Amino acid sequence: MTNTFCTIITADYYPKALALYSSLQQFERPVQLQVLVADNKLVHQAGPIPEGIVLTTASDLSGYPLVNELYNKYAFADIDSFRWSLKPVFVSYLLEQKFNKVLYLDCDMYFFNDYEFLFSELNDASILLTPNWINSDPLIDKESFFSLFTSGFYSAGFFGANRSGLPALQWWARACHFMMGEHIPHGIRGDQKYLDIFPLKFETAKAIRHRGCNIGAWNYDECKRGFVNGKVMINGEFPVIFIHFDDMMVQGILRGHDRLLLPHLEQYQKRFEENGYNLADFIKTIDTHIDASLIKRIKWNVKIKTRIKQALYKLSQKL
């Protein structure tokens, strides 16, 4: 096996990694998910760990370049910064060990359609990025427009690399070692803003244009959900490949703002139950699903009224 997926978790988030792995399995080809446990604790198991999940702890990487330095700088003060800073390090480690191509995924992602084309993209690109697709029209949502420049153009929740991408990963790792956290005046936000420079600094870095990848609450306006022949499609042409089910995404679905993705969330929730876990233990807003129909109607009406106001504002600017 020359290609693999990977994710980084703290031990209590193992059920999310297991759900991610289950979603990758459904396409009937051999698959491995390399899981790095950043806090070095034992994962909580409701059953045997599948053969396709390979667990590694941060201490297992001790001695690999920058791991000890990152641990000493971030692990005690902010475990999230430590975990995020390990992304380029762990992918570099996997590429140097035995793999030709690696796709990194945040553990709260879930696949609904085949992923193989993402590995194919790495035939020509050394680094694969996904745009955040944050709203770029200040008249639609000015706060979202501003966040385009403060959060970054690309998502650090998904990226891919082949061995030619090692110099880019090593640069990113050094940048994360230099500074993590929220430093907006300096243009730094965790590990993510550093990705903005990739297409300029590394000529073979590529941003994929498939809008069905990395669907999140932040790209609702730029990646519109709709029905085509009875299936949810993005911007009328892209099937849903994978969704980022963070708290904001789940809340948006349950409150009706992203109502077309409710069946996808239900499938995600069902997978947790099949694996012996309860999604509500990890995403508290899932409990509102009981009253989702009422909440959806209220929030959707508010959304419609907001869009009417925005349309009127646009019109007034033209008069």
N, C-alpha and C positions, 0 to 999 in steps of 0.2 A: 504494500500500500504506500504510494508515494505522496498522496494528498491527505490532509486531515483538517479537522475543525478544532478550535480551542476556545476556552472561556476561562475567566478568572472569577473566583467567588470567595466569600468567607464561608466557613463550614455550615452555618445555618441556612445558607441559600442553595445547598445541594439539591433540594427538590425542584428548584427552577432549572438547574442544569440538567436534571433527569428529564424534565418535560421537554427541554430543548433537544436533547438527544433522541427522545421518542419521536419528535417531529421530523428529525433527519432520517430516522429508520424507515419511514413509511414509503420511501421511493425505491425500495427493494434492490439496493446495492450495498456492498460492504461499507461501513462507515465507522469512524472512530471520533470520539470527542475527548480531547485532552483537557483535563480540568485542573487548574492550578488553585490550590487552597491557600490563600494569602495569609490567613491567621494561624496556620499550622495546627488547627484543631481537627478532631475526628468529626466526620460528617454524620448527620442524623439519618439513619437508614430505616425505611419501612419495609425493606426487602433486600435481597442480594444486589450488589452493584453489578450492572450488566458488563459483559466482557468488553463491549465496545467503549466503555468509559474508562479512561486511564487517569488515575488520580496522582497528582504530584503536589508536594507542599513547597512553600517558599524556602524552607530550610534545605530541601533537596537540591535547590539551585545555588546554595551557598558556595561561593567561590567563582561562580559565573560572573562575568564582568558587570559591575554596578549593582548587583543584587545586595550585597552587604552594605554598600553605601546608601542605597535607597532605603533599606530596612532601618539603618541607624538614623536617617534623617526624618523619615515619615511614619514608621510603623507605630511608634508609641504615641505620637501626637495626633495622627489622623490616619486611620486604617484605610479610608477610602483613597486618600492621596497615594498611599503605598500601593494599594491594589491597582489603581489606574496607571501608576508609573511603571508597573510591571508588564503592561501590554506589549510594548515593543521589545522588551527583554525576553519575555516568554516566547513570542513568535520567532525571534532571532534564535533562541535556544533550540526550538523545534526544527527550524530550517538547518541549523548546523548539525543537529543530531542525525536526522535521516530523511526528512520530508522535503519534497520539491516545491510544494505549494501549501500554504496555510491560510485558512480563513478564520479570523477572530470574530466572535459574536458575544455581545453582552448576554448574560445568562437568562434574562427575561425576554428573550426573543423566541419566536415560534414560527416554523415554516408551514405553509399551506400549499405550495407548489414547488416543482422540482428546482433544485439549486445548481445543477451541473454546469449550467452556462457561466456561473460565477468563476468556477475553476478555469473554464475555457478562456475567460477574459485575461487570465494570468499567463496565457501563452505569449502575449505580446507586451503586456504591462508588467512592470516589476512591483508596483504598488497599486492596489485597487481601493478606491475611496467611494463613499456614497455621500452625495450632497445632502445637507439637512433639508433642502427645499423649504426653508422658512419663507413666509410671505415677503415679497419684494416690492409691494405697493403700499406706500405709507398712507394712502387714502382708504385702504381696506382695513388695515390694523397697524397703527404707527408703532405700538409697543413691539409687535412682532417684527416689524421692519427694523427697529433699532437693534433687536436681539440678533438679527442677521450679522451685524458687525461686532457684537460683543460675545456671542456664543460660538461663532465660527461658521464657515461655509460648509464644512464637512463634519460628518458624525464620527466620533471616536468609538461608537458602539459597534460599528462593523468596519472592518478593513481586511484586505488580503495582501499577501506578499509571496513572491517566489525568491529564490536564492539571490537573484540579481538585485532584490530590494533590501539586502542586508545593510548597505551604507545608509539608506534612508532610515531604517529602523534604529540603527546605532546613533544617528544624529538625533532622532526623536527621543531616544532613551537619555542621552546626555542633556537634552533640553529639559526633560522632566526632572532630572537630577538637579539641574540648576534652579528651577522654580516650579512649584505646583500651587494649587489654591486659586482663590479669586483675586486677581490683580488687574481689574478692568482698565485702570489708567495706563498700565503697561501693555495692554493687549493680551493678557494671559488669563486663561480660564481653564484650570485643571490641565488635563493632557490634550484637550481638544483643539484649542486655537492654534497650536503648533502646526496642525495639518494644513492650514491655509497656505503655507509656504511650499508645500510638497510639489505641486505642478510646476512651480517656477524653479525650484532648486534641483529637482530630480526629473529629468526629461521624460522618463518612461513611466511616471506616475499617471494614473488614469482615473477619471471620475466616471462611474457608470451612469447611464442615462435612464435606466429602467426604473420607472416611478413606482413599481410595485415592491421595491426593496426598501426595507427599513421604514415601514410606514409608522408614523408616530403622531401624537397630538399636535406637534409643532408644525406639521406640513399639511394640515387640513385644507388650507386655501390653495396651495400650489399643487397638491396631489388630490384632486377631487374624487370622491367616491361616488359611484353610480352603478346602475344595473345595465348590463348588456347581455341580451339573451338569457336572462335569469341569473347571471353571475355578477358578483361585485367586481367591477373593473375600476382602475385608476385612470382618470382623464380619458375615459372611454376606450382605452386600448391596452392597458397593462394589467395583467392578472396580479392578484395579491400573492407575492412570493413569501415575504415574512414580515411580521408585525412586531414592533417593540412594545411589549405590554408593561411599561412602567406605570406607576401610580396615576400619572396624569392621563395616560392613554385610557386606562381602565375607567377612571372617573368620567372622562369625556364620553365613553361609550354608554355607561350606565345612566348618565344624565341626559342622554338623547342627542348630544351634540354630534356624535359619530355613530348614529343609530344603525347604519348599514353594516357595521362591523360587529354587531351584537352576536350573531351566530358564530363568528370567529372566536369571540371571547368565551362563549359557551363551550366551544370545542376545546379551548385551552383549559378551562375549568374542569371539564370532564377528564382530560388527560391527567390532571393532578389527582383526581379521585381514583382513576385506574391505577395510578402509581402508589396509592395508599396515603395521599396527603390531601389537605384542604387548602385551596387557594386563598381562602379568607384569612388564613394564618400568616400570609405573606403580603397580601394586598387588602388592607382593612376596608377599602371602599367597595369591595365585592359584596358586602352585606346589603348594600342598597339595591342589589338586584331584585330583592323581594318586591320592592315598590317601583321597579324600573319603569313600568308603563306610565305611571303618573308623572314621575320625574322627567321622563322623556318628553311628554307633551308640554310641560311647563317650560323646560329649557329650550325646546325646539321653537316654541312661540317667541321666546325672548330673542333667539338667534335670528328669526325672520324679521322681527321688528328692528333689530340692530342693523341688519343688512339693508332694510328699507331706508333707514336714516343715513347709512353710508352712501347709498345710491343717490339720495337727494343732495347730500353734500357734494358728491362728484358733479352732479348736474349744476349746482349753484356756482361751482368753480368755472364752468364753461360759459355762464351768462355774462 
